[in-house]
Structure formats: structure tokens, C-alpha cells
Amino acid sequence: MTKEIPGHAIRQNRSQESGEAGAGKAKQPAGPAFERLPEQSAAAEPAFKQLPEQSVQAAVPARPDPSGEVIPAPPLRRGYTTGACAAAAAAGAATLLITGESLPVVEIDLPAGFRHTFELTGWQRTGSHTASCATVKDAGDDPDATHLARIEAVVSWRDQPGVEIDGGRGVGRVTKPGLPVGVGEAAINPVPRRMIQEAVTAVLEEHGAARGLRVVISVPEGESIALKTLNPRLGILGGISILGTRGVVTPFSTEAYKASVVQTISVAAAAGNRQIVLTTGGSSEKYAIAMFAELPEEAFVQMGEYVGFSLEHAKAYGIGKVTFVGMAGKFSKVAQGAMLIHSKNAPVDFGFLASVAAGAGATPEQVQEIAAANTASQVVDMMTEAGNHVFFEQLCRHACEQSLAHMNGGMIVEMVLITMKGRVLGRAEIHG
């Protein structure tokens, strides 16, 4: 039901069959399922062009069938951003307002470098002054909170020339600085705003209508969807964000997640926070919030596996102190110098842990056992049972030193190692 045609002009396609489903998505870093947040990225668009295939290769291994033949992994479907959906709905509504025609589909240019056809639904026209229609967002195979959300656009004439864009029900309002949209404005990011403006301007020019238009984007279920994202923490209240720098969403995109991290750090810095707490996920963040109850909500950042990336942006935004809170398995990797701590990128170095244990006064037998261990949790259990608290303090010191070395100093780094149940194993702080 969709097609992509290389090219640049935005136009409406009147030759498709009618349908009730639409498409579009981007992620949100930042985003708590950022709307992932990435869509939430305010970063510049990538220099490369996305090829117009409908899917990307799945990040799952090929598997043999019962006969022994290797079956290739199925491809993952790409999705489309809320920004792309909003632009498509706005183009359809503008066409309905000007011509009275309810387009079954509309084709728009995407910043990724190709055009995509979105199916439209929900056409309504009130006299000769207002028209609306919608599309349903398809996030592809990405686990996005806004998948299947209905994105609506209401378009009306205005006396002044130009295109005015605002958010309606289910589109959040910005209440904190540090975002790419100003305080008080609808949370419609710059690239989606440009896409909406270009889409409706193209319709006006196609039909020779030299008048101004007002476009209001709404997401009926946006307020409830937003509770599954980082928007409340970022100070985006009342709904989701309309996001996306390229118009397309690559399933499980690392760039989207990293964008959400940057946005969260940006909001924390803009709110005047001089300290942020970096965690690897929801469990460690829960304990970190209890541990640092004096810090505001926006000071806590789920960085995932991106330690070095998060440190670099914290320094760039003028953060004076970074505190890590997490478990030994992940942060022992930071102690050994890894700044990307995914298991594929940085396996636990048991030789390193054995050397730390030796320096912390462990017996030769314990050192040997650690060197032969299979998991970091085994090592934690060994040193806990031995009552060797110095081992955990030394791991924390190594993690702080490696973090400061990565950034060439310039801030305070603190490391707090905890168990799966939140009990503190060790703690250290170094001024860089």
C-alpha cells in the first residue's frame, strides 16, 4: 500500500486506492521509552542519504531449519516519524480545504532523500474555512510508544500570509528550556515544522491559492501515550512530541537513543543542574533516585551503554559533576577503560578483575578463582562473601579515572556500585 519514488518535489497523489492505515515514526531519546526520544533529536540531519528500501536487515542471526539449511534472518520493517505523518495529514487537509477533494493518499518528500505515500483517513470539511484529515502512524518493527497513533491535522484560512503551525489535543507544550522548541510552544520540532510548512505551501502553490493557512496538529491519544515516554521529565506536558529529523525510523536505532540522551542532558543543564546521575536503565535509576532524593527529576539520565558519549555531552553542556550508579558487571568494563559497554563491544576482563582483587588484598586462591570466573556476578559474590570492600572501592576509583581520562578532565566523576537490590557495594569520587 506504499511506494517510494526518488525525487524532491512534494505533490499529492490522486491515483491510489483509498485506505484507513497510514505510516510514519521517529523515536522518542530522548526517549523511559523516549518517543525515542529520538525522534527527539535536535541534531543536524545525517550527511548520508537513506536508500529507499522498505526494510532494514534484522539484527538477529540466521538460523538453520530442521534440514540443516541456514534460513536468513527476516528483515525489519522501517517506520515513519510523527513529523512525517503530521506533514502528510496537513497536506491532505490543505487539499481538502482548497479543492473539496478527499485524497485517499498523499505523497510527500522526506528529508531522508525519497518520497513516501501515506494513506489518509478521517476527512472533514466545515464550510469553506476549515478542513481536517488524519493518518495512522506506522513505526515499522521499532518498539515505539507512538506506533498506530492517529495523527490529525486541522487546516484553516488565516488573514495574514504564510503558514502558522500549532499543536492541539495530545501534542505536548514545552515548559522547560533546553529543547529545540521554545518554552510555551507546541512540542513540534524544527524539522517537522519545516516539513509541514513545505507540504502545505506546495498545495497552495499547486492550486494558485495566495492565502495564509493555520495548521493545528493533534494526537487524540497523545496525552496517555506521553506517560510512556520521557516527555514529562523533559517538561513537555499534555502530550507527545512531533519529532523526526529524517522522516523515517530505523528499528532499534542507536542514533535515536543517543539523541534522547543528549536531549535529556540538555534539559538538565538548561534547568541549572550542575550534577547529573547517569544510569544504564530503569532498575539502576530507581535506586539512584532514592539515593539522590535531593536532585530534581531531570538530573537523572538513562544513558544505556553509551558511557563515553554521555560524558562528552555532559562536559559540553557545562555539567560540573557526573555520578554513575549501576551494577558491577557493566561498570567493571568502564573500570577497564571501555566507554561503550554493550556485551558485544566490551566483554568483562576477568584478568583485570583479578589484578584489582590482588591489589585489594585478596588471597592468591581468590585471585585465581576470579581469573577463572564466568560472570561478573560471580566475582561480586566472591568478594562480598570475603568481605573485601576495598575491591569495590578500587573498581569505582578505576572507573572514575578512566572516565576522566576519556574527557581529559574538567569535571568531578563519582561512581557508586550497587547490587541488583540496590545495596551499595562501593563508592569513589575523583575531581578532574
C-alpha positions as CSV (number, residue, x, y, z in Angstrom):
1,M,0.0,0.0,0.0
2,T,3.0,2.3,0.0
3,K,5.6,3.3,-2.5
4,E,8.7,5.4,-2.6
5,I,9.9,7.4,-5.6
6,P,13.3,9.1,-5.7
7,G,12.8,12.8,-6.2
8,H,12.3,16.1,-4.4
9,A,9.0,17.8,-5.3
10,I,6.2,17.4,-2.8
11,R,2.9,16.6,-4.6
12,Q,-0.4,14.9,-3.9
13,N,-1.1,11.5,-5.5
14,R,-4.7,11.1,-6.6
15,S,-4.3,7.7,-8.3
16,Q,-4.1,5.4,-5.3
17,E,-6.9,3.3,-3.8
18,S,-8.4,4.5,-0.5
19,G,-7.3,3.1,2.8
20,E,-7.6,3.6,6.5
21,A,-4.0,2.9,7.6
22,G,-1.1,5.4,7.4
23,A,2.5,5.4,8.2
24,G,5.2,7.3,10.0
25,K,7.6,7.5,13.1
26,A,10.7,8.6,14.7
27,K,11.8,7.6,18.2
28,Q,11.4,9.1,21.3
29,P,16.0,9.8,23.4
30,A,15.3,11.1,24.2
31,G,13.3,8.6,24.7
32,P,11.6,5.7,29.6
33,A,10.7,4.9,26.2
34,F,11.7,8.2,24.8
35,E,9.5,8.6,21.9
36,R,12.6,7.7,21.4
37,L,13.4,10.1,22.1
38,P,15.0,10.1,19.5
39,E,12.8,11.4,17.1
40,Q,13.5,13.7,19.9
41,S,16.9,14.6,18.4
42,A,17.6,18.2,17.6
43,A,20.8,17.2,15.9
44,A,21.5,18.1,12.3
45,E,20.4,15.7,9.7
46,P,22.9,13.0,8.7
47,A,25.1,13.7,5.7
48,F,24.3,10.4,4.1
49,K,21.1,9.6,2.2
50,Q,18.8,6.8,3.3
51,L,18.2,4.4,0.5
52,P,14.5,3.9,-0.3
53,E,14.3,0.2,0.7
54,Q,11.2,-0.7,2.7
55,S,13.1,-2.6,5.3
56,V,16.5,-3.0,7.0
57,Q,18.3,-6.2,7.9
58,A,17.3,-7.6,11.2
59,A,19.8,-7.6,14.0
60,V,19.1,-11.3,14.7
61,P,21.3,-14.2,13.5
62,A,20.4,-16.5,10.7
63,R,19.2,-19.9,11.9
64,P,19.1,-23.4,10.5
65,D,15.8,-25.1,9.6
66,P,15.3,-28.8,10.6
67,S,17.0,-29.9,7.4
68,G,20.1,-28.0,8.4
69,E,19.8,-25.3,5.7
70,V,20.5,-21.8,7.0
71,I,17.5,-19.5,6.8
72,P,18.4,-15.8,6.6
73,A,17.1,-13.6,9.3
74,P,13.9,-11.8,8.3
75,P,14.2,-8.1,7.5
76,L,12.9,-5.5,10.0
77,R,10.3,-3.0,8.6
78,R,11.2,0.6,8.7
79,G,8.8,3.1,10.2
80,Y,7.9,6.8,9.7
81,T,8.1,9.6,12.1
82,T,5.4,11.6,13.8
83,G,6.7,14.6,11.9
84,A,6.3,12.9,8.5
85,C,2.8,11.8,9.5
86,A,1.9,15.3,10.5
87,A,3.2,16.8,7.2
88,A,1.2,14.2,5.2
89,A,-2.0,14.8,7.2
90,A,-1.5,18.6,6.8
91,A,-1.1,18.2,3.0
92,G,-4.2,16.2,2.8
93,A,-6.2,18.6,4.9
94,A,-5.0,21.6,2.8
95,T,-6.0,19.9,-0.4
96,L,-9.5,19.1,1.0
97,L,-9.9,22.8,2.1
98,I,-8.9,24.2,-1.3
99,T,-10.4,21.7,-3.7
100,G,-13.0,19.8,-1.6
101,E,-11.3,16.6,-2.6
102,S,-10.7,13.9,0.0
103,L,-7.5,12.3,-1.1
104,P,-7.1,8.6,-0.2
105,V,-3.3,9.0,-0.1
106,V,-0.8,11.8,-0.2
107,E,2.9,11.6,-1.3
108,I,5.5,13.8,0.4
109,D,9.2,14.4,0.2
110,L,11.2,13.1,3.2
111,P,14.4,14.6,4.5
112,A,15.9,11.1,4.1
113,G,16.0,11.7,0.3
114,F,13.0,10.0,-1.1
115,R,9.2,10.3,-1.2
116,H,6.7,8.2,0.6
117,T,3.0,7.7,0.1
118,F,0.9,8.0,3.3
119,E,-2.7,6.7,3.4
120,L,-5.2,9.2,4.8
121,T,-8.5,8.9,6.8
122,G,-11.0,11.0,8.7
123,W,-11.7,13.7,6.2
124,Q,-13.9,16.5,7.4
125,R,-14.7,19.9,5.8
126,T,-16.5,22.7,7.7
127,G,-17.9,25.2,5.2
128,S,-15.2,26.8,3.1
129,H,-13.0,27.8,6.1
130,T,-11.7,24.6,7.8
131,A,-10.8,21.1,6.8
132,S,-9.1,18.1,8.5
133,C,-7.8,14.6,7.9
134,A,-5.5,12.1,9.6
135,T,-3.0,9.3,9.1
136,V,-2.1,6.4,11.4
137,K,1.5,6.2,12.3
138,D,3.3,3.0,11.4
139,A,6.5,2.6,13.4
140,G,7.5,-0.5,11.5
141,D,9.3,-3.0,13.7
142,D,10.6,-0.4,16.1
143,P,9.1,-0.7,19.6
144,D,7.9,2.8,19.7
145,A,5.2,4.2,22.0
146,T,3.6,6.1,19.2
147,H,3.0,3.1,16.9
148,L,-0.5,3.2,15.5
149,A,-1.2,6.7,16.9
150,R,-3.7,8.7,14.9
151,I,-2.0,12.0,13.8
152,E,-4.6,14.6,12.8
153,A,-4.2,18.0,11.0
154,V,-6.8,20.8,11.0
155,V,-6.2,23.4,8.4
156,S,-8.0,26.8,8.2
157,W,-7.6,30.1,6.3
158,R,-5.9,33.0,8.0
159,D,-5.8,36.7,7.1
160,Q,-2.1,37.0,7.2
161,P,0.2,35.4,4.6
162,G,2.3,32.4,5.4
163,V,1.8,29.2,7.4
164,E,1.2,29.2,11.1
165,I,1.7,25.9,12.9
166,D,0.5,24.9,16.4
167,G,-0.3,21.9,18.4
168,G,-3.7,20.8,19.6
169,R,-5.0,18.0,21.8
170,G,-2.4,15.4,22.6
171,V,0.6,17.4,21.4
172,G,2.7,18.5,24.4
173,R,3.7,22.0,25.4
174,V,7.2,22.9,26.3
175,T,7.6,24.1,29.9
176,K,11.4,23.9,30.4
177,P,14.3,25.4,28.5
178,G,17.0,23.3,26.8
179,L,14.8,21.9,24.0
180,P,14.9,22.8,20.3
181,V,11.4,24.4,20.8
182,G,10.9,27.4,23.0
183,V,9.0,27.4,26.3
184,G,5.3,27.8,25.8
185,E,5.3,26.5,22.2
186,A,3.8,23.2,21.0
187,A,6.4,20.4,21.0
188,I,6.7,20.2,17.2
189,N,10.4,20.1,16.5
190,P,12.1,22.2,13.8
191,V,12.4,19.6,11.0
192,P,8.7,18.5,11.3
193,R,7.7,22.2,11.3
194,R,9.6,22.7,8.1
195,M,8.1,19.6,6.6
196,I,4.6,20.7,7.5
197,Q,5.2,24.2,6.1
198,E,6.7,22.8,2.9
199,A,3.9,20.3,2.4
200,V,1.0,22.8,2.7
201,T,2.9,25.5,0.8
202,A,3.3,23.1,-2.1
203,V,-0.5,22.5,-2.0
204,L,-1.2,26.3,-2.0
205,E,1.2,26.8,-5.0
206,E,-0.2,23.8,-6.9
207,H,-3.7,25.3,-6.8
208,G,-2.7,29.0,-7.0
209,A,-4.1,29.9,-3.6
210,A,-2.3,33.0,-2.5
211,R,-3.6,33.0,1.1
212,G,-2.2,32.1,4.6
213,L,-3.0,28.9,6.4
214,R,-3.1,27.9,10.0
215,V,-2.3,24.2,10.7
216,V,-3.0,22.5,14.1
217,I,-1.6,19.1,14.7
218,S,-3.4,16.8,17.2
219,V,-2.9,13.3,18.5
220,P,-6.1,12.2,20.3
221,E,-4.3,9.6,22.4
222,G,-1.2,11.7,22.8
223,E,-1.6,12.5,26.5
224,S,-1.8,8.9,27.6
225,I,1.0,7.9,25.2
226,A,3.2,10.6,26.6
227,L,3.2,9.0,30.0
228,K,5.2,6.1,28.5
229,T,7.9,8.5,27.3
230,L,10.4,10.9,28.9
231,N,8.2,13.9,27.9
232,P,7.0,14.6,31.5
233,R,10.6,14.6,32.8
234,L,11.7,16.9,29.9
235,G,9.0,19.4,30.8
236,I,6.8,18.5,27.8
237,L,3.3,18.4,29.2
238,G,0.0,17.4,27.9
239,G,1.0,15.1,25.1
240,I,3.7,13.7,22.8
241,S,6.3,15.5,20.7
242,I,6.1,15.7,16.9
243,L,9.6,14.6,16.0
244,G,12.0,13.3,13.4
245,T,15.0,14.7,11.6
246,R,14.8,12.4,8.5
247,G,11.2,11.3,8.4
248,V,12.0,7.6,8.7
249,V,12.7,5.4,11.7
250,T,15.2,2.6,11.6
251,P,14.2,-0.2,14.0
252,F,16.2,-0.2,17.2
253,S,18.2,2.8,16.1
254,T,21.2,3.6,18.3
255,E,21.2,7.1,16.9
256,A,17.7,7.7,18.2
257,Y,18.6,6.5,21.7
258,K,21.8,8.6,21.7
259,A,19.7,11.6,20.6
260,S,17.4,11.1,23.6
261,V,20.4,11.1,25.9
262,V,21.7,14.4,24.5
263,Q,18.2,16.0,24.9
264,T,17.9,14.9,28.5
265,I,21.3,16.2,29.4
266,S,20.5,19.5,27.6
267,V,17.3,19.9,29.6
268,A,19.1,19.2,32.8
269,A,21.8,21.8,32.0
270,A,19.2,24.4,31.0
271,A,17.4,23.9,34.3
272,G,20.6,24.9,36.1
273,N,21.7,21.4,37.2
274,R,25.4,21.2,37.9
275,Q,25.2,17.5,38.6
276,I,23.6,14.7,36.7
277,V,23.3,11.0,37.5
278,L,23.9,8.5,34.7
279,T,22.5,5.0,34.9
280,T,22.2,2.1,32.5
281,G,18.5,1.6,32.8
282,G,15.3,1.7,34.8
283,S,16.4,-0.6,37.7
284,S,19.6,1.3,38.5
285,E,17.8,4.6,38.0
286,K,15.2,3.7,40.6
287,Y,17.9,3.1,43.2
288,A,19.7,6.3,42.1
289,I,16.6,8.4,42.6
290,A,16.2,7.1,46.1
291,M,19.9,7.6,46.8
292,F,20.0,11.2,45.5
293,A,16.5,12.4,46.5
294,E,17.7,16.0,46.7
295,L,18.2,16.1,42.9
296,P,15.4,17.1,40.6
297,E,13.9,14.6,38.2
298,E,15.6,16.0,35.1
299,A,19.0,15.3,36.7
300,F,18.7,11.6,36.1
301,V,19.7,10.3,32.7
302,Q,19.4,6.7,31.4
303,M,22.5,6.5,29.2
304,G,22.2,2.8,28.3
305,E,25.6,1.6,27.1
306,Y,26.9,5.0,25.9
307,V,29.2,5.9,28.7
308,G,31.8,7.9,26.8
309,F,29.2,9.6,24.6
310,S,27.2,10.7,27.7
311,L,30.3,12.0,29.4
312,E,31.3,14.0,26.4
313,H,27.9,15.7,26.2
314,A,27.7,16.3,29.9
315,K,31.0,18.2,29.7
316,A,29.9,20.1,26.5
317,Y,26.8,21.3,28.4
318,G,28.8,22.5,31.3
319,I,27.8,19.8,33.8
320,G,30.2,20.0,36.8
321,K,29.7,16.6,38.3
322,V,28.7,13.3,36.8
323,T,27.6,10.4,39.1
324,F,27.3,6.9,37.8
325,V,25.1,4.5,39.6
326,G,25.0,0.9,38.5
327,M,26.0,-2.7,38.8
328,A,29.5,-4.2,38.8
329,G,29.0,-6.2,35.6
330,K,28.5,-3.1,33.5
331,F,30.8,-0.7,35.3
332,S,33.7,-3.1,35.7
333,K,34.0,-2.6,31.9
334,V,34.3,1.2,32.5
335,A,37.0,0.5,35.1
336,Q,39.0,-1.4,32.5
337,G,38.6,1.5,30.0
338,A,35.6,0.6,27.9
339,M,33.4,3.6,27.1
340,L,30.8,1.6,25.1
341,I,29.7,-1.2,27.5
342,H,27.5,-3.4,25.3
343,S,28.5,-7.0,25.7
344,K,29.4,-7.3,22.1
345,N,31.8,-4.3,22.3
346,A,33.3,-4.9,25.8
347,P,33.4,-8.3,27.4
348,V,34.3,-8.5,31.1
349,D,38.0,-8.8,31.5
350,F,38.4,-11.3,34.3
351,G,42.2,-10.9,34.3
352,F,41.7,-7.2,35.0
353,L,39.3,-8.0,37.9
354,A,41.8,-10.5,39.3
355,S,44.5,-7.8,39.3
356,V,42.2,-5.4,41.1
357,A,41.4,-8.1,43.6
358,A,45.1,-8.7,44.2
359,G,45.7,-5.0,44.8
360,A,42.8,-5.0,47.2
361,G,44.4,-7.7,49.3
362,A,42.6,-10.8,48.0
363,T,44.3,-14.1,48.7
364,P,46.1,-15.9,45.8
365,E,43.4,-18.5,45.8
366,Q,40.7,-15.8,45.4
367,V,42.7,-14.1,42.7
368,Q,42.9,-17.4,40.8
369,E,39.2,-18.0,41.2
370,I,38.3,-14.6,39.9
371,A,40.6,-15.0,36.8
372,A,38.7,-18.3,36.1
373,A,35.2,-16.8,36.7
374,N,32.4,-16.9,34.1
375,T,30.4,-13.9,35.1
376,A,30.9,-10.6,36.9
377,S,28.2,-11.5,39.3
378,Q,30.3,-14.5,40.4
379,V,33.2,-12.1,41.2
380,V,30.8,-9.8,43.1
381,D,29.6,-12.8,45.2
382,M,33.2,-13.9,45.9
383,M,34.4,-10.5,47.1
384,T,31.2,-9.9,49.0
385,E,31.5,-13.2,50.9
386,A,35.1,-12.4,51.6
387,G,34.1,-9.0,53.0
388,N,36.6,-7.3,50.6
389,H,35.1,-3.8,50.4
390,V,38.3,-2.4,49.2
391,F,37.9,-4.3,45.9
392,F,34.7,-2.5,45.1
393,E,36.1,0.9,46.1
394,Q,39.1,0.3,43.8
395,L,36.8,-0.7,40.9
396,C,35.0,2.6,41.5
397,R,38.3,4.6,41.5
398,H,39.4,2.9,38.3
399,A,36.0,3.8,36.6
400,C,36.4,7.4,37.7
401,E,40.0,7.6,36.5
402,Q,39.1,6.1,33.1
403,S,36.1,8.4,32.7
404,L,38.2,11.5,33.4
405,A,41.0,10.3,31.1
406,H,38.4,9.9,28.3
407,M,37.3,13.5,28.7
408,N,40.7,15.0,29.6
409,G,39.4,16.0,33.0
410,G,37.3,19.1,33.5
411,M,34.7,17.8,36.0
412,I,34.1,15.7,39.0
413,V,33.2,12.0,38.4
414,E,31.6,9.8,41.1
415,M,30.9,6.1,40.8
416,V,28.5,4.1,43.0
417,L,28.4,0.4,42.6
418,I,25.2,-1.3,43.7
419,T,23.7,-4.8,43.9
420,M,20.6,-6.0,42.0
421,K,18.7,-5.0,45.1
422,G,20.2,-1.6,45.4
423,R,22.7,-2.2,48.2
424,V,25.8,-0.1,47.9
425,L,29.0,-2.2,47.3
426,G,31.5,0.6,46.8
427,R,31.8,4.3,46.1
428,A,34.5,6.7,45.0
429,E,34.8,10.3,43.7
430,I,37.6,12.0,41.9
431,H,38.0,15.7,41.0
432,G,39.4,16.0,37.4
